[in-house]
């Protein structure tokens, strides 16, 4: 989740370490009658959003992607590889242009493949709200991508 949210391996490693330190400190407050996974993912999500807001200006300066995002498939056509890398960069740029809440909901749904019900539990939102936010985030991302490509479909 941290990698998908940050877009950088190094930053994701730092954020993951911070999340586990936060988890360690918060364990005494954990209610054992509740779902641990949902509690932990909520803790992680909140930390990632807080860090995103705190360091937003740094990300606007950064225009590089992790080698996994831009990696070219071995033995593939160089033109196709370049096109795939450009598309990945465009999509990550579009995701980074969204608000933290919209990006998080798309990461949970479209990149991690979580169900609407799981997302509702993680984000502590009603199911209908999750569905409408996913829809709104997809529309915003599509508009951002369209604008960045110069309106070419």
C-alpha positions, -999 to 999 in steps of 0.1 A, spaced: 0 0 0 28 24 9 45 19 -25 13 24 -44 6 55 -24 41 70 -26 52 58 -61 88 55 -49 105 24 -34 127 44 -10 98 65 3 76 35 6 102 17 27 105 47 50 67 50 53 63 13 60 89 14 87 71 44 103 38 26 101 52 -4 119 67 19 146 33 35 149 17 1 151 40 -10 179 32 22 199 -6 18 193 -9 -19 202 -18 -13 238 -48 7 225 -60 -21 202 -94 -36 209 -90 -74 205 -127 -76 197 -122 -58 164 -108 -69 131 -70 -65 133 -65 -62 95 -90 -33 92 -75 -16 123 -40 -19 109 -49 -8 74 -67 22 89 -37 31 109 -14 28 78 -38 48 56 -40 76 81 -3 77 85 3 77 47 -23 105 42 -7 126 70 28 122 56 15 130 21 0 163 33 32 171 53 55 165 24 33 175 -5 57 201 -19 85 176 -21 65 154 -44 57 182 -67 94 186 -73 101 149 -78 96 137 -114 111 103 -112 96 68 -108 107 36 -93 126 13 -116 97 -12 -113 73 13 -127 94 22 -157 110 -13 -162 110 -25 -198 99 -60 -204 128 -82 -215 130 -90 -252 101 -67 -260 98 -42 -289 116 -10 -278 88 12 -292 62 -7 -272 84 -6 -241 88 32 -245 50 36 -249 43 14 -219 68 34 -198 52 67 -209 17 54 -201 28 43 -166 44 76 -160 13 94 -172 -10 73 -149 13 78 -119 14 115 -126 -24 115 -128 -27 96 -95 -3 120 -78 -24 150 -91 -55 136 -72 -62 145 -36 -48 121 -10 -83 107 -3 -91 101 -40 -57 85 -46 -61 62 -16 -95 50 -27 -83 42 -62 -52 24 -49 -73 3 -26 -99 -5 -53 -81 -6 -86 -45 -13 -77 -49 -36 -47 -82 -51 -59 -100 -47 -26 -138 -51 -24 -160 -21 -17 -169 -37 16 -132 -40 26 -126 -4 16 -156 8 36 -141 -10 67 -107 4 62 -118 40 56 -147 37 80 -172 50 54 -206 38 44 -206 15 14 -225 39 -8 -200 67 0 -172 43 -10 -188 35 -43 -195 71 -52 -160 82 -43 -144 54 -64 -166 66 -93 -156 103 -87 -119 94 -83 -120 75 -116 -137 104 -134 -111 129 -119 -83 106 -130 -97 102 -165 -101 140 -168 -65 146 -155 -51 121 -180 -71 136 -208 -58 171 -199 -22 159 -196 -24 142 -230 -37 174 -246 -72 162 -249 -62 133 -272 -83 102 -266 
